[in-house]
Amino acid sequence: MGKKRKREVELVVLSDIHLGTYGCHADDLLRYLKTINPRKIILNGDIIDMWQFSKRYWPKSHMQVVKHITALMAKHTKVVYLTGNHDEMLRKFSGLKVGSFQIDDKIVLKLNGKRAWIFHGDVFDVTMKYSKWLAKLGAIGYDTLILLNTVVNWVLNRFGREKISLSKRVKNSVKSAIKFINDFEKVAADIAIENGYDFVVCGHIHHPEMKAIITEKGQVTYLNSGDWVENLTALEFNNGQWKIYRYIEDHQAQAVRIPRRFRDDRDNKEIFKGLVDEFMTIKK
């Protein structure tokens, strides 16, 4: 059988990949990327998790994601990296443009005559604005829960049972978490409506969503790309339509074979050198 043709996609929005953490599903993301031919990719924050980077955990599969994206840039796919809170270190490079690659904090795109306001969304997080240490402490606890989840799913798999997401179950059962998501969506929509945007596209809260929000001042389509820790989702815009891509429903992507990856114990200096080397391969 010959190779299956890649899907042509005008725009892909990915966020909250969290490369460098135990919870990142880098292999699954790589399988997805190998099934599409995107014209533009928006990396909407928390792509490389610099908060957790001190663990020196960087499997080869995580580097393969970086290599694949830089290879797409070499083939003239435009890539926009919008900074989030876990990769806020990159905010000092906001405005940088090199060939088909750029770094910014937010961007407004014109899509079929309509305007899409795209940014990560941590600006709406009160714990980020006033208690960054508390947010980082929460990130460590979250990462520990994800690691525990990995062990639980390994056991379930051995007994032929379906995988579960402990973090999703916790969030779905805590009223304050549900309220936070609803408040986040409302604030994003209110500001987008006041500024006349047709779409507002965020990440940050690991909750994929696409819905129309109507207020007394107007209407906007709110979209959230989800994440590659719990939900394994992305946003795709093609032929004038948005859709939420869900890896769990994509049997073609799941069937993609990639070499087995092993843990890579290089230190941070070597890791960053590898990232810089990949970046420098981008053709202007």
C-alpha positions as CSV (number, residue, x, y, z in Angstrom):
1,M,0.0,0.0,0.0
2,G,1.2,3.5,-0.8
3,K,1.5,6.4,1.6
4,K,-1.8,8.1,2.5
5,R,-2.0,11.6,1.2
6,K,-1.6,14.3,3.8
7,R,-4.5,16.6,4.6
8,E,-4.2,20.1,3.4
9,V,-5.0,22.5,6.2
10,E,-5.0,26.3,6.0
11,L,-4.4,27.0,9.7
12,V,-3.6,24.8,12.7
13,V,-3.6,26.2,16.3
14,L,-1.7,24.1,18.9
15,S,-1.3,25.1,22.5
16,D,-0.2,23.7,25.9
17,I,2.0,20.9,24.5
18,H,4.3,21.2,27.5
19,L,7.4,19.7,25.9
20,G,9.8,18.7,28.7
21,T,7.2,17.3,31.1
22,Y,6.1,13.7,31.8
23,G,2.5,14.4,30.7
24,C,3.3,15.6,27.2
25,H,2.0,13.2,24.5
26,A,4.8,14.0,22.1
27,D,4.5,10.8,20.1
28,D,0.8,11.3,19.5
29,L,1.4,14.9,18.5
30,L,4.1,13.8,16.0
31,R,1.7,11.2,14.5
32,Y,-0.9,13.9,14.0
33,L,1.6,16.4,12.4
34,K,2.7,13.7,10.0
35,T,-0.9,13.4,8.6
36,I,-1.3,17.1,7.7
37,N,0.2,19.7,5.4
38,P,-0.5,23.0,7.1
39,R,-0.1,26.4,5.4
40,K,0.3,28.1,8.8
41,I,0.8,26.9,12.4
42,I,0.0,29.0,15.5
43,L,1.9,27.7,18.6
44,N,-0.3,29.4,21.2
45,G,1.8,29.2,24.3
46,D,3.1,26.6,26.8
47,I,4.8,24.7,24.0
48,I,8.1,24.2,25.8
49,D,7.5,24.0,29.6
50,M,10.3,26.1,31.0
51,W,8.9,25.9,34.5
52,Q,9.5,22.2,34.7
53,F,12.7,22.2,32.7
54,S,15.0,21.7,35.7
55,K,14.0,18.1,35.8
56,R,16.3,17.5,32.8
57,Y,13.6,15.4,31.2
58,W,13.8,15.6,27.5
59,P,13.0,12.4,25.6
60,K,14.0,12.1,21.9
61,S,10.3,12.2,20.9
62,H,10.1,15.8,22.3
63,M,13.0,16.8,20.1
64,Q,11.4,15.0,17.2
65,V,8.4,17.4,17.5
66,V,10.7,20.4,17.3
67,K,12.5,18.9,14.3
68,H,9.3,18.2,12.5
69,I,8.0,21.8,13.0
70,T,11.3,23.3,11.8
71,A,11.2,20.9,8.8
72,L,7.8,22.3,8.0
73,M,9.2,25.8,8.1
74,A,11.9,24.8,5.7
75,K,9.1,23.8,3.4
76,H,7.5,27.3,3.7
77,T,4.9,26.6,6.4
78,K,4.6,29.8,8.4
79,V,4.9,29.3,12.1
80,V,3.9,31.9,14.7
81,Y,5.0,31.2,18.3
82,L,2.7,33.1,20.8
83,T,4.2,33.0,24.3
84,G,2.4,31.6,27.3
85,N,3.1,31.6,31.0
86,H,5.2,28.4,31.0
87,D,7.4,29.7,28.2
88,E,7.3,33.4,29.3
89,M,11.1,33.5,29.0
90,L,10.5,34.0,25.3
91,R,8.5,37.2,25.8
92,K,11.7,39.2,25.6
93,F,11.9,38.1,21.9
94,S,8.4,39.2,21.1
95,G,8.4,40.8,17.6
96,L,11.3,38.6,16.3
97,K,10.9,37.5,12.7
98,V,13.2,35.0,11.0
99,G,12.1,33.8,7.6
100,S,8.8,32.0,8.0
101,F,9.0,32.0,11.8
102,Q,8.0,34.7,14.3
103,I,7.5,35.2,18.0
104,D,4.8,37.4,19.5
105,D,2.5,37.7,22.5
106,K,-0.7,37.9,20.5
107,I,-1.8,38.2,16.9
108,V,-4.8,39.2,14.8
109,L,-5.5,37.3,11.7
110,K,-7.9,38.0,8.8
111,L,-9.7,34.8,7.9
112,N,-12.2,35.1,5.0
113,G,-12.9,38.7,5.8
114,K,-13.3,38.1,9.6
115,R,-10.9,38.9,12.3
116,A,-9.5,36.4,14.7
117,W,-7.8,37.5,18.0
118,I,-5.3,34.8,19.1
119,F,-3.4,34.8,22.4
120,H,-2.5,32.2,25.1
121,G,-4.9,33.5,27.8
122,D,-2.8,33.5,31.0
123,V,-3.4,37.3,31.2
124,F,-6.8,36.5,32.6
125,D,-5.5,34.2,35.3
126,V,-5.6,36.0,38.7
127,T,-3.0,33.5,40.2
128,M,-0.6,34.4,37.4
129,K,-1.0,38.1,37.9
130,Y,-0.7,38.3,41.7
131,S,0.7,35.0,43.0
132,K,3.1,33.5,40.4
133,W,4.7,31.3,43.1
134,L,1.3,29.8,43.8
135,A,0.7,29.1,40.1
136,K,4.1,27.4,39.9
137,L,3.4,25.3,42.9
138,G,0.1,24.2,41.3
139,A,2.0,23.3,38.2
140,I,4.3,21.0,40.2
141,G,1.3,19.3,41.8
142,Y,-0.4,18.9,38.4
143,D,2.8,17.4,36.9
144,T,2.9,14.9,39.8
145,L,-0.7,14.0,39.2
146,I,0.1,13.4,35.5
147,L,3.0,11.1,36.4
148,L,0.7,9.1,38.7
149,N,-1.9,9.0,35.9
150,T,0.8,7.4,33.6
151,V,1.4,4.6,36.1
152,V,-2.4,4.1,36.6
153,N,-2.9,3.9,32.8
154,W,-0.1,1.4,32.4
155,V,-1.8,-0.9,35.0
156,L,-5.2,-0.4,33.3
157,N,-3.6,-1.2,29.9
158,R,-2.1,-4.5,31.3
159,F,-5.6,-5.6,32.3
160,G,-7.2,-4.5,29.0
161,R,-9.0,-1.6,30.5
162,E,-9.5,1.9,28.9
163,K,-7.2,4.8,29.9
164,I,-8.5,7.5,32.3
165,S,-7.5,11.1,32.9
166,L,-7.3,11.8,36.6
167,S,-6.7,15.5,36.1
168,K,-9.8,15.8,33.9
169,R,-11.9,13.9,36.5
170,V,-10.6,16.2,39.3
171,K,-11.4,19.4,37.3
172,N,-14.8,18.1,36.2
173,S,-15.8,17.4,39.8
174,V,-14.6,20.6,41.4
175,K,-17.1,23.4,41.2
176,S,-14.4,26.1,41.5
177,A,-12.6,24.7,38.4
178,I,-15.8,24.7,36.4
179,K,-16.5,28.3,37.5
180,F,-12.9,29.3,36.5
181,I,-13.4,27.9,33.0
182,N,-16.7,29.7,32.6
183,D,-15.3,33.0,33.9
184,F,-12.3,32.7,31.6
185,E,-14.5,32.2,28.5
186,K,-16.8,35.1,29.5
187,V,-13.9,37.6,30.0
188,A,-12.2,36.6,26.7
189,A,-15.6,37.0,24.9
190,D,-16.5,40.3,26.5
191,I,-13.2,41.9,25.5
192,A,-13.3,40.4,22.0
193,I,-16.8,41.8,21.5
194,E,-15.8,45.2,22.7
195,N,-13.0,45.3,20.2
196,G,-15.1,44.1,17.3
197,Y,-13.4,40.7,16.8
198,D,-15.3,37.8,15.1
199,F,-13.2,35.1,16.8
200,V,-11.2,34.9,20.0
201,V,-8.8,32.0,20.2
202,C,-7.1,30.9,23.4
203,G,-5.3,28.1,25.2
204,H,-4.1,28.0,28.8
205,I,-7.0,26.2,30.6
206,H,-6.6,22.8,28.8
207,H,-10.3,22.8,27.9
208,P,-11.0,22.5,24.1
209,E,-14.1,24.5,23.1
210,M,-15.9,26.1,20.2
211,K,-19.0,28.1,20.8
212,A,-20.9,31.3,20.1
213,I,-21.1,33.7,23.0
214,I,-23.8,36.4,22.9
215,T,-24.0,39.4,25.2
216,E,-26.0,42.6,25.1
217,K,-23.1,44.2,23.3
218,G,-22.7,41.6,20.5
219,Q,-21.6,38.2,19.6
220,V,-18.2,36.4,19.1
221,T,-17.1,32.8,18.5
222,Y,-14.9,31.6,21.4
223,L,-12.4,28.9,20.6
224,N,-9.9,27.0,22.7
225,S,-7.3,24.6,21.3
226,G,-7.2,22.4,24.4
227,D,-3.8,20.7,25.1
228,W,-1.5,17.7,24.4
229,V,-1.5,16.5,28.0
230,E,-5.1,15.6,28.8
231,N,-7.2,16.1,25.7
232,L,-4.9,15.8,22.7
233,T,-6.7,18.4,20.7
234,A,-6.0,21.2,18.2
235,L,-8.0,23.8,16.2
236,E,-8.1,23.6,12.5
237,F,-9.4,26.3,10.1
238,N,-10.1,25.2,6.6
239,N,-12.5,26.3,3.8
240,G,-13.9,29.0,6.0
241,Q,-14.7,26.7,8.9
242,W,-13.2,26.1,12.3
243,K,-13.2,22.6,13.9
244,I,-11.8,21.0,17.0
245,Y,-9.4,18.2,16.0
246,R,-9.4,15.3,18.5
247,Y,-6.6,12.8,18.2
248,I,-8.6,10.1,20.0
249,E,-11.0,10.1,17.0
250,D,-8.3,10.1,14.3
251,H,-7.6,6.5,13.4
252,Q,-5.4,7.5,10.5
253,A,-3.0,9.4,12.8
254,Q,-3.0,6.6,15.4
255,A,-1.9,4.2,12.7
256,V,1.2,6.3,11.8
257,R,4.4,4.4,12.7
258,I,7.3,6.3,14.3
259,P,10.5,4.8,15.7
260,R,10.3,4.0,19.4
261,R,11.8,6.8,21.5
262,F,13.9,6.4,24.5
263,R,14.6,8.8,27.4
264,D,17.4,11.2,26.6
265,D,19.4,12.2,29.6
266,R,21.4,15.1,28.1
267,D,21.8,18.2,30.3
268,N,20.0,21.5,29.7
269,K,22.9,23.1,28.0
270,E,23.0,20.3,25.4
271,I,19.2,20.4,25.0
272,F,19.2,24.2,24.2
273,K,22.1,23.8,21.8
274,G,20.1,21.2,20.0
275,L,17.1,23.6,19.8
276,V,19.3,26.4,18.5
277,D,20.8,24.1,15.9
278,E,17.3,23.2,14.7
279,F,16.3,26.8,14.7
280,M,19.3,27.8,12.6
281,T,18.3,25.2,9.9
282,I,15.3,27.4,9.0
283,K,15.6,28.7,5.4
284,K,15.0,32.4,5.0
